[in-house]
């Protein structure tokens, strides 16, 4: 018997969706409120964007929230600031199909990730059989209203047998590594919980012959743990996706992309723009890169740089607080990120270690150039206490990332 090829799946709910990276996956689940064009994406990549939709919970930010009758609100999920919706009202399946799915269908979405299928259990009192029957009616309504619709069902194991011919895949979160939303921390899944979930997932795969997507959560800077967890999931015969708790970074799945970008950070209060005539900045030209300029205001999080960034470049000015915040970020524990400093080191003294860079604040000026070294660093908020923008230039490598001349004599290859 020939094993069927399972699709590669990624999930990314951030506002800045990395479509160029997601196209290597067969399915990319995104938050549809960020203005992506699923038709153009489908026609230009051959991949498919699936829209995330919550079946049994709704947040007040959703446009259809004001039209949900109070009687349909079964409970509240404080961890996610959402209302749990009763699945038993006869009008609910049509409301969900018309107000939630139909607008997305008109935009061109043909696949949907159905979340919060078990949220009725958050209520103090509920009729489990009636709630499950309501969920089945929702899926049957979608299947009837939207011919060809593709559905990934997150949990809801008790109804899989009744809808097995109407869903493409079953997903479940937290097989090995989870996120505790109430405590706001990453946690190992207790062995008893994992064994129970494994039993459910094996039933889905073996009895119902449906693909299984297992989604785990690890800190975004711990790339090695993400790889190991994804491998453990894959060895069980499931489709892996290991990512951060908010799904705002590129995780590791059955495919892991190779980082080919460098973030270059500088204080725009001192340097409104890079001077490409400067020898230190010619590395951009010599690496043959395309520059994308991003800007973030004070105290905004620029984002996790573990992926997709191969390294981080820093041009330091003469503000001690800027240097201190750079230091804080560099020592925050990233997996072998390449860091280089160009020009004046300002207030920072750099001491190389075996596989990391130790960065200490030092008031001695050192007008030297530091080459590249592997570090364990980064993540956090880029903050400038004087109110300047922190400008980040993201460079996407088009060719080999090798400097053959200029002040930086060596780099890591792309």
N, C-alpha and C positions, 0 to 999 in steps of 0.2 A: 504493500500500500504506500503510495507516494504522499508524503506530508504536504499539506497545503501551505502555500506561502501566506504568512500573515502580513497585513499592512503595517507600515511604520507610522506611528502616531505621535504627535507632539501637542502640547497644550500651552498656550501663552495668553494671559488675560491682561497684559499691560497695554497702556495707551499707545506706546511706540512699538508696534508689532513688527518684528524683523522678518518681513515677508521673503526677502532674498535668502534667508537661512531656512525658513520653514518649507520652502518649495521642494526640498529634498525628501520631505516626508510625504507619504500618500495622503494622510489626513492631518490637518492642523486645526485644532479647536481654539477659537478665539472669542473674546467678548465682542459681540456684534455692534455695540454702541460706539465704537471708535472710528467708524466711517470707512471701513475697508470695502472694496468692490469684489465680491466673490466671483462674479462672472468674468471679469478681466483676469483675476488670479487663475481661475480654472483654464481659461483659454490660452494663457501665456506660460503656464508652468506645468500643466498636466496634473497638478496636485489639487486637493479640494479643501476649501475652508468650511468647517462646521461651526455653527453658532452655538455658544453656550446659552442654555435657557434653564431656568429654575422652575420645576413643576409645582412643588409643594411649599415653596417659600417665595416671598416677594419683599423687596425693599422699597421704601417710600420714594426712592429716586426713579423708579420705573414709571413710565408715562401712564400705564394702565392702573396704577395703584389706587388713585382716587375713585375709580369705578368699581372696585371690589367691595361688595356689601359687607358690612361689619359682621353679619351673621356667618360669613364664610371664614372668618379669621378664628382659627382653632386654638392657637397658642402663639407665644413669642419666643424667638431664638435670640437671646441677648448677646450671645457670642458673636453673631453676625449681623445684629441689628436688623432683623427681618421678622415678618409675620408668617406664621405657618398657616397654610390654606387647607381648609377642609376639602377632601376629595369626593365627598358623598353628594353634594347638591347636583341635581339633574342638569342644571344649566352650566356647571363648571367646565366640562369638556369643550363645549362650543365656545365659551368665553375664552378659554386658553387657546383654542385653535384660531379664533378670529382676532383677538387682541394681541397675542404674543407671537404666534407662528406666522400668521398670514402676512404681516408687514415685512418680516424677514424673508419669507418666500418671494414676495414681490421684488425685494432687493436682489434676489438671485441665489440665496442660500438654499441648498438641497439636502444638507446634512445638519443634524442637531444633536447636541449632547444634553441629555435629559438628566438634570441634577436634582438633588433633595428628594429622592423617591421614598425615603423612609422617615421624613421629617414629622409625619403625624404622630410618631412615637414620643415626640417632645410634649404632647398634650397630657394633661392629668387624666383625662378620660377620653377614650376613643373606642370605636368598634373596628377592630383590626380587619375583619373580613370585609366590612363595608368600605373601609379606606382602600384596601387592595383592589376591590371591584371597581372603585372610582378611578384608580390609576390605570386599570385595564381599559376602561371606557375612554380615558384620555388618549391612550396610544391607538386604540381602534379608530377613534375620531380622526386623529392625525393621518392615519394610514388611508382612511376613506377620503378625506378632504384633499390630500396632497399626494396624488399618484407618484410613485417613485421616491418618496421621502426616505432618507436614510437616518436611522436613529441609533445612537449609543446610549444605553441605559446605565446609569450609575447606581449600582446596587439594586434594591427591589427584587431580591432573589426569589421571593415567594410567588411572584407573578410571571417569572421567566417562562415557565411551561405554557402559560396561556397566551403569551405574546411572542413566542420564539420565532414565528414566521414573519413578524413585523418589525423586528429589530436586527441591526447588523452586528452588534457587539455588546458585551456587558463589561462595565468598568467597576472597579472598586478601589478605594483609597486605603492607604496605611496597611500594607502587608508586612513590611519589616520596619519602616521608619515613618513616623507620623508627626502631625502638628496638633498640639493642644491649644485650641483657639481661646479657651477660657484662661489658661495659664500663660498664653503667649510664649510657648517654648516648643522646641523640637524634642521628640521622645522616641525611644525604642518601643515597638509594639510588644506587649506582654505575650509570652509564648502561647498561653491558652487562647488569647484572642486571635493570634496568627493561625493556630491550628483550626479554629472554627472557620475563619475566612478561607483558608486553603481548601477546606472541605466544600464550601459553597462554590468556589471558583472551579474546582475540578469537576463538580457536577455540571456546571454550565458548559465546560469544554467537552467533557466526555459523554454526558447524557444528551445534551441539547445541541452539541456540535457547533457551538458559537465561539468566536474568538473572545479572549479575555484580555482586557487592558488593566494592568495593575499600576496605580499611581502612588508613589511614595514621596516623602518630603524630607529634605536635608538642608542644612544651611547653605546658602548659595556660594559661599567661598570655599566649601569643602568639596572640591571637584572629585577627589579620589574616592570619597565615601559615596558620592553619587554614582560613579562608575561601578564600584563594587556592588552596590545595591541593585543597579540595573542588571548587572550580570547574574546575580542570584535570582532575580525575577525571570530573566530570559531562560535560565537553566531549568526552570519549572515548566516551560512551554507557554508562558504568558508574554504578552506585549508589554515591555516596560516603559515607564516614563517617570523619571526622578527629577524633581525640581524644587524650587523654594516654595514657602507656604502661600505666597500671594500669586504664584505662577507669573511673575513678572520678568523672569530671566530664562535663558535657553537652558533647558535641562539636558539630561542624558537619556536616550531611549534605545531602541534597537539600532539607531544610528547616532553617532556622536560627531558633531561637526568639529573640525580643526580650527582653532582660533587663528585668524589672519589679519587682525587689526591692532592698531596702537592708539591709545588715547594720549593726547598731548595737552598738558594743563599748564596754564600760566595766568598770572594776575593781570586782568585787563585794566586794572587801575594804573598799572605802570606801562603795560604794552597793549594798546588797543587792538593790535593785530600782529601776526607774525611777520617778520621781515625776512623774506625768502632770499634776500641778497646776503644775509648774515650766514657765515659759514656753519654755525650751529644749526640753522634751520634748513640748510641744503640737504640734510639727511632725508627730508621729505621728497625732494626731487630725485635724489640718488636711489631711494627705495622705490621709485616709480609708484606713488600712491595717489589716490583720489581723496580730496579733503572734503569732509562734511562737517559743517560748523554747528555745534549745539550750544545753547546757553541756558544756564540755570541761575535763578536769583538766590539771594542769601538764604541759607538753611534748607534749601531744596536738596533732595537726594539726586545726585547725578545718575546713580545706578550702580549695580554690582559690576565689577570689571573682571571677574574671573573668566567669564565667557561673554562675548566673543572676542575679548581682547588678548592679544599675544603679549602685550606689554603696556607700560605706562611711561610716558615721557613727561618730565617736569622741568619747567623753567622757573626758577625761584627769583623773586624780587628781593626787596630789602625790608619787608614787613615781618617782624618776628612772629606775629600771630598767624600769618599765612603759613610760615614754615612750621609752626607748632601743629597746625591742623593737618598739614601734609604728613608730618611725623606720625600723628595719631592714626591716620588712615593706612600708612605704609606698614605699621606694626600690627595691623588688625587680623592678619592670618590668612592670606590667600595662598593657593596651591602653586608654588613655583612660577609666579608671575615675573616677567622680565621688566625691570625698572631701569630707566636711565635718566640722568640729570644733565642738562646742557647749560653751558655758561657759568655764571656766578652761583656758587652754592649758598650765598646769603648767610643765614644764621644756622645752617644745618651742617653738621659734621657727619660724614658717612664712613662706616667701618664695615668692611666685607666679612661675612661669615661663610660657613661651609655651603649652606643652601638657602641662606636668607641674608637680608641686608639689615643691619642695626643702624637706626637713624636717631641721633641725639641732637638736641638743641645746643648750640655752641655759639658764643658771641664773637668768635674769631672769624674774620673773613678769609675765605679760601677760594681764590680765583683759579680753580682747576676744573678740568673736565673729567667726569666720572664715566667710565665705560659701562658696558652692560654686565649684569650679574643676575643670577636667579635669586628670587626672594620669596618669602612667604609674607604677603602683605595685602593690603587694600580691602575695601568696602567701607561704606559709611557715608555721611553727608559732607559734601564739600561746602565749607562755610568760610565766609570772609567777614570778620567783625567790623570792618570799615565800610561795609555796604556795597562793595564792588561786585560786579558779575564775576563768577568764575567761568571762564570760557573754556570749553572742551572741544578740541578738534579731533574728530574720529577719522582715522586714516585706514582705508580699505586697500590692502595690498593687491595690486594687479599682476605683478611679476614676482620674481624671487626677491626676498627681503634681505638683500646683502649690500653693504656699503663698501665700495672698492676704493674710495678716496674720501677726503674730508676728515674732520676731527674725530669722528667716531670710527675707529678702525675695525671694530667687529660688532656683529649683531647676531641674534638668533635667527635661523632660517625660518621662513614662513611655513 
